[in-house]
């Protein structure tokens, strides 16, 4: 499940990942991205991974479509999670055309400052 959170900065979209992510989650995420793009030229993603158990097959396809559609509108992604995600984040950064940084769970403020630079 993706939970979309409110943020003060119009260019930042904050999401929390909990459990399994589905196509419906990506549909809601796309609407949130569109809303942000109506308010700002670019979107920076703040992604907090609480507990991740995987993606459904439809969600994987939606993920590729979403990033293909908006890749030129996304500049940065901050992933806030436990240290076990560090290697995964570095691999993700190699394939996505945006700057990606990993932050530990207690570094939320640092992650948000980095996104807003």
C-alpha positions as CSV (number, residue, x, y, z in Angstrom):
1,X,0.0,0.0,0.0
2,X,1.2,3.5,-0.8
3,X,0.0,6.2,1.5
4,X,0.2,9.7,0.1
5,X,1.0,12.4,2.7
6,X,0.5,16.1,2.6
7,X,3.6,18.3,2.4
8,X,4.2,22.0,2.7
9,X,6.5,22.3,-0.3
10,X,4.5,22.1,-3.6
11,X,7.4,20.3,-5.4
12,X,7.6,17.5,-2.9
13,X,5.4,14.4,-3.0
14,X,5.6,12.3,0.2
15,X,4.6,8.7,0.2
16,X,4.8,5.9,2.7
17,X,5.2,2.3,1.6
18,X,3.5,-0.3,3.8
19,X,3.1,-4.0,2.8
20,X,2.3,-4.9,-0.8
21,X,2.0,-2.2,-3.5
22,X,-0.8,-2.7,-6.1
23,X,-1.8,-1.1,-9.4
24,X,-4.5,0.9,-7.5
25,X,-1.7,2.4,-5.4
26,X,0.1,3.5,-8.6
27,X,-3.2,5.0,-10.0
28,X,-3.5,7.1,-6.9
29,X,0.2,8.0,-7.1
30,X,-0.2,9.2,-10.7
31,X,-3.1,11.5,-9.7
32,X,-1.0,12.9,-6.9
33,X,1.9,13.5,-9.3
34,X,-0.5,15.3,-11.7
35,X,-1.8,17.5,-8.9
36,X,1.8,18.4,-7.9
37,X,2.6,19.2,-11.5
38,X,-0.3,21.6,-11.7
39,X,1.4,23.5,-8.8
40,X,5.1,23.1,-9.7
41,X,7.2,22.4,-12.8
42,X,9.0,19.5,-11.2
43,X,8.2,16.8,-8.6
44,X,10.6,15.5,-6.0
45,X,9.7,12.3,-4.2
46,X,10.1,11.5,-0.5
47,X,9.5,7.8,-0.1
48,X,9.4,6.3,3.4
49,X,9.6,2.5,3.4
50,X,8.0,1.3,6.6
51,X,7.4,-2.3,5.6
52,X,7.6,-3.6,2.1
53,X,6.4,-7.0,1.1
54,X,6.5,-6.6,-2.7
55,X,4.7,-5.4,-5.8
56,X,1.9,-7.2,-7.6
57,X,2.6,-8.0,-11.3
58,X,0.2,-5.2,-12.4
59,X,2.0,-2.8,-10.0
60,X,5.4,-3.6,-11.7
61,X,4.0,-2.7,-15.1
62,X,2.3,0.5,-13.6
63,X,5.7,1.4,-12.1
64,X,7.5,1.3,-15.4
65,X,4.7,3.3,-17.1
66,X,4.6,5.9,-14.4
67,X,8.3,6.6,-14.5
68,X,8.4,6.6,-18.3
69,X,5.6,9.1,-18.4
70,X,7.0,11.5,-15.8
71,X,10.8,10.9,-15.8
72,X,11.5,14.3,-17.2
73,X,9.4,16.0,-14.5
74,X,11.2,14.2,-11.6
75,X,14.5,15.5,-10.3
76,X,15.2,13.8,-7.0
77,X,14.0,10.9,-4.8
78,X,14.8,10.6,-1.2
79,X,14.3,7.1,0.2
80,X,14.0,6.9,3.9
81,X,14.4,3.4,5.3
82,X,16.5,1.0,7.3
83,X,20.1,0.4,6.3
84,X,19.1,-2.9,4.5
85,X,17.8,-0.8,1.6
86,X,21.0,1.0,0.9
87,X,22.3,-1.5,-1.7
88,X,18.8,-1.6,-3.4
89,X,18.7,2.2,-3.6
90,X,22.1,2.4,-5.3
91,X,20.9,-0.1,-7.9
92,X,17.7,1.9,-8.4
93,X,19.7,5.0,-8.9
94,X,21.6,3.3,-11.8
95,X,18.4,2.8,-13.8
96,X,16.2,5.8,-13.0
97,X,17.1,9.2,-14.6
98,X,16.9,11.1,-11.4
99,X,19.1,11.8,-8.4
100,X,18.4,9.3,-5.6
101,X,19.7,9.4,-2.1
102,X,19.1,7.0,0.8
103,X,18.5,8.3,4.4
104,X,18.1,6.4,7.6
105,X,14.7,6.4,9.3
106,X,15.8,9.1,11.8
107,X,17.0,11.5,9.0
108,X,13.6,12.7,7.7
109,X,14.4,16.4,8.1
110,X,17.7,16.0,6.3
111,X,16.0,14.1,3.4
112,X,13.4,16.9,3.1
113,X,16.1,19.6,3.1
114,X,18.0,17.7,0.4
115,X,14.8,17.5,-1.8
116,X,14.1,21.2,-1.5
117,X,17.6,22.4,-2.5
